[in-house]
Amino acid sequence: MSAVTSPPPSAVPAHAQRPRLAPSAEVHSPPGGQGDWVLQYGARYVRITKHVAELVQELDGERDHEALAVRLGGAWSTERVGSAISRLDSLKLLDDGETLPPAVAPRFQIVPPLTLQLTLLRPGRTMQALRPLFARLFSRAVVAAGLLCVLLGIVALVVQRDAVAVTLNSPLSAVSFAGVLVALLLGVSIHELGHAAVLIRYGGRPSRIGVMLFYLTPAFFCDVSDAWRLPDRRQRVHTALAGPAVQTSLASASAFAAWPLAEGTAKTCLLFFAVTSYGTALLNLTPFIKLDGYIALMSHVDVPYLRDRAMADARRTLARILFGGTYQRELPTRWTITYGFACLAFPVYFLSTALQTWLGTLQRVGWVGVLLAAAGLSYIVWMLMRGAFRLAAEVKAAGARRARVGAVCAVLAATTGAVLFLPTHQRVAAAYVTGPSGTRLVLPQGSSAELVRPGAQVTLKTNGLLLHDTLATARVGSAPAGETKVPVSTYFPVELGGVVGMDSTAFPLNLDRTPTPATGAAEVELGSVPLWKSLHRTYVLPFLPF
């Protein structure tokens, strides 16, 4: 933290003339005497030099700038003191008489955009006694052996690829689904404890451990913000990567355990856990959203708030290209602009891909599933609108010419309207069942059953949680549709038995051979329609009362 100019005395606020540090702010010396000092205020960490740390420790509200300069001596002058005080005040680190001590994070809190956190444990210093154990556990030899096991676990999955394909293409039994879900939750909790253990191994301390809903997905979390006090950026990178390393180690152990087993529930659960754990760890390493990969990248380049600042530069670059104007850069490097554009696009890409992947399953379970899909689509639209408003604020602040802004907005509006009329190939998600009367296409009542016409092409697929391989093709028969009741598991890739049924509409199918398995997923081709009509049929029509 540095400054070069000092504000005139008349511009200095009263509380900054005889400055006092904000309540409960702490100054941390670098561990081992090397590295930057850190000024902590609640969950905020500001790196400062040793000289600024000496100044901060003298801010008792009794001395003015001149007295502080005399007290510190050396290179400190009244002007340099005033400059540093002005910077501290801009960061809200001075006591202005109204500043309250940082509140302890509540046990339950909402973290935008879509995370709910419940704190279960505040470990504080109690886990510090385990530091010698963690130092041995995360030695170089152990870490190298763990990485080798992770790679060998991937090899084990490749060797078992046929069993993996069957597992991912088949519905899970209720017992298997519950077992895998519990195992994944435990795996994620150990993942978070991996962050905590490495942080403690380097001399830091985690502040909170708990459970959360991350984009409606249950998970554990561990607040390791204290890693910013670590003097070596490599230590911060190691802390961030510890979670995925632990999770992939568990995945490799599961893959090895499944290898010698015969086909059955145990092998299915172990393989499914291994694949999903590897996939979750890979997602965690993505640097474009605020997960472990981003924390590792930010720590490596040693740039605080890297993602937010890179996205700001990307928005300003786009605004300058489209609308003109004068903009200031947050970061001087060129690569961060490209990175910022990736950060802007990836959440929309990730959510839209996830929605597309699960849309068929959601549609098959009726209006509840369609409601969830509509909520996901609405969230994507909200993200795009929020980005547009932020872009508009950047353009306004940059002083762009109104004529150019109006012309560009008109072109963008016309383009959006044209996109809504582009032809798109629409399909309806359904299921098939095979019984004494043959194979029938079934859709939940109140869904898009009225859109299905005789002769429409139907693709029969496996009903797996992650994969849906094509089994056969068929045509909707000419006989009239009828009402029936099928088990819920017909539409959902978890076998719940026939206890719970769902009212459905059944259509006869014309096909060459009886598909195996007897039930599965299906897609009905509805032909080419404008995009707006496809969106209306998918997200609006199921909710209309007539």
Salt bridges, closest charged atoms under 4 A:
GLU54 OE1 - HIS51 ND1 3.96
GLU58 OE1 - ARG63 NH1 3.48
GLU58 OE1 - ARG71 NE 3.29
ASP60 OD2 - ARG63 NH1 3.04
ASP89 OD1 - HIS15 NE2 2.82
GLU192 OE2 - HIS191 NE2 3.78
ASP223 OD2 - ARG208 NE 3.76
ASP226 OD1 - ARG229 NE 2.81
ASP232 OD2 - ARG234 NH2 2.98
ASP292 OD2 - HIS191 NE2 2.93
ASP292 OD2 - HIS195 NE2 3.16
ASP302 OD1 - ARG47 NH1 2.32
ASP302 OD2 - ARG233 NH2 3.82
ASP302 OD1 - ARG236 NH2 2.90
ASP308 OD2 - LYS290 NZ 3.71
ASP313 OD2 - ARG329 NE 3.42
GLU330 OE1 - ARG309 NE 3.93
GLU330 OE2 - ARG316 NH1 3.36
GLU394 OE1 - ARG316 NE 3.00
ASP503 OD1 - LYS485 NZ 3.82
GLU523 OE1 - ARG427 NE 3.73
GLU523 OE1 - LYS461 NZ 3.50
GLU525 OE1 - HIS425 NE2 2.74
GLU525 OE2 - ARG427 NE 3.04
